[in-house]
Amino acid sequence: MIKKCWLFILVALFLGVSQANAITVKFNGFIADEADLLSPQVENDLNMTLWDLQKKSGADLVVVTLPSLNGRSVEDVAIDIGRSYKLGAKGKNNGVVFLTAPTERRMRIELGTGLENQIPMSTLENIRDTDILPYYKKLDYENGIRRGTYILAQTVANAENVTIRQQGACPPKSGSSRRDEYPWWVWPIAIIMSIFSPRRRFNSGSFGGFGGGGGFGGCGCSGSW
């Protein structure tokens, strides 16, 4: 009887510690900006892009920012988010977690098991090193998240063999100008399109939630700055 009581106490203590370190987030569509790094317009543009990705492929790519990791590793938190919110289509497990914790200066791109063999690790590391971290090192988190999300969304779309519609402009690589990235004739066309193509608004009421996958095995890349 005494042994059972001690076992019950130990289990209760373990669960209490686990709950104390648990990460809970509130999603607005595909974004949980708990660290308040994104403007409403950026959230809307990213949500519309990620919604299009989900509709065409079933993939759930979520953007999460946290004010603190509560003493946990960025890898464990990213996996927990992917599993807890059942990201990716059921049976495909094609979810992605793009996690940023500015206080600890840690980030993580976590792939669902269904994308592990579709997206090479070298591709994720290149996105981390050339698209995201250069902005983070300047503490320009919004543009780092914007560029990282657009590039990741296109990478997942390519892996799923779908064409997605991007809403909003993808920032250039940090340290370069848009004139360095594109020929001169792109800019008049871009200006005309921005005038005559009004932005769509993300309607959370029509968002059906995540797909019910949740298969995450720890495949991804982390970074610090």
N, C-alpha and C positions, 0 to 999 in steps of 0.2 A: 504493500500500500504506500509506504514511504517513497519507494523508488518511483512509483507511478506519479506521485505528487511532484517529485523533483523533475521528472520528465515533462510534466505539464508546465511547470514553471519555466524550464529551459526553452520549450517550444514557444511559450508566450513571449519570453524575452526576445527570442530570435525574430518572431513576427513583428514585435514592436520596433526593433531596430530596422528591419526591412521596410516597414511602413514609413518610418521617420526619414529614410533615405530615398523613398519612392519619388519618382518624377511624374507629376501630372501636368498636363498642358490643356489649353482650351483652343481648339482649332477654329479659325475663320476660313472655311473652305479647306485649302491645302496648306494654310499658313498658321503657325502658332508663334506669334511674335511676343513672347513673354518678356524679352529684354527691351522692347520698344525701340527697335532699330529702323523700322520701315515706315514710310509715309502711307496714308490711306490710298493714294493713287498708285504707288508701287505695289502695294498688296493687291489691289484690284487687277492691275496688269498681269502680275504673276499668276494670280488665281485663274484668270481667263485662259492663259497659256497652258497651265497645268490641267485645267478642266478639259481642254481640247485634247490633251495627251491622254487623259483617262478615258474619254469617250471613244477615242479611236484605237486604243491599245489595251485598255484595262489597267494600265500601270498607274500606281499612286506614287507621285513624287511629292514629298512634304518638306516644307521649310520650317525649321524650328529654331528659335533663339531662346536662350535661357539666361537669366541673371546669375544663376549659380548651378553647379553640378552637384551640390550638396555632398561633396567629398567623394563622389563616385568618379569612375573613369569615363571619359567621353565615349569610349567604345561600348561600355555596358549600357549607358544611357541611350545611345542610338539604337542598340539592339532591342532594348526594352520598349522603346517607342514603336518600333516596327512591329514587334510582336503584339504589344498591348492593343494597338489600334488596328491590327489585322490589315496591314497595308499590302496592296497588290491584289490582283484578281485571284479568286479562289481557284486553286489548282495550278495557277501560273506563278504565284509568289513573286510578281514583278514589281515589288515596291522599292522605293529609295527614300532614305532619310538624309537630309542635308541639315546638319546640326551645327550651331554656332554658340559658343559660350564665351562672351567677350571678357568677363571678369577673370576667368582662368586662362584666357587667350588660347582656347582649344577649339578645334573644329573637326568634324567627321563626315565623311560620305559613306553611308552604309547601304550595301546592295542586298536585295532579297535573293533567296537561293535560285530563283528562276532566271536571274540576270547574271549570275556569277560566271557562267560560261559564254555569255553574250557580250559582255563589256570587259575588255582586258584591264588588269590592274594598272598597267602603264598609262592607259587613257585617263583613269581617275587621278593618278598622280600628276599627270600633265595639267589637268583641269585645276587641281589644287594649287600647283606651283606657279602656273602662268596666268590663271584667270581669277583666282580667289585671294590667295595670300598676299600678292603685291598690293591689293587694296586694303586688306586687313592690317598690313604693316604700317599703313598711313592712317589707321583707325577710321577709314572710310568704309564702314561696314555695309551701308546700304548699297553702294555700287558694287562691292564685292559679292554681296548676296544676289543682287540683280544679275550680274554677269554669270556668276556660278550657276544660278538656277536656269537661265536661258540655255547655257551650254550643256548642262546636264539633261535638260528636257529634250534638246535636239539629239543628244547622244542616245537616250533611251528610245526616242522615236526611230532613230536609225536602226537600233537593235531590234525593234519590233516591226520594222518595215512599214512605217506609216509616215505620212506627211502632216505636220501640225502647223497651226496658225499661231504665230507669235504676236502677242499684243504688247505694245510698248517697245522702246528702243533698248537694245543691249549695249551697255557701256563698252567703250574700246578697252583693249588691254591697258592696264595701268602703265603710264609712261609713254604711251603712244597717242596719236591723235587719230580721229576717224579718217582724216585725209591720208594717213599712212596705210590704213587698212583697205580702203576702197578707192576705185578710180573716180575721177572728178565728176563724171556724168551721173553717178549714183545720187548725188546730193540734190539736184533739182527735182529728180523723181521722188526722192524721200520727202522733200518739202511739200510737193503737191499732194502726195498720199496722206501726209499728216493733216493737211487742210481738209481734204474731202473724204477722209475715212475716220469718222468719229469713233471714239473708244466705246466698246461694249462694257456694260456694267455687270459684275459678277453677282448673280442672284443666289444667295445661300439657300433660299427656299427650294430651288430646283436642283441643288446639289444633293445627290443621293447617298452621300457618305462614301466610305472606303469599301474596297471590294471583298474583304473577308479572307484575304490570304494570310499574311503574318509569318511566313517562313523566312527566318533570318538566321544565318549560321556564323556570322562574324566576318564576312568578306567585305572589305572596304579599306579606306585609307584615312589616316588622321593627320592633323597638322597643328603647328603652333607658331606664334609670331611674337 
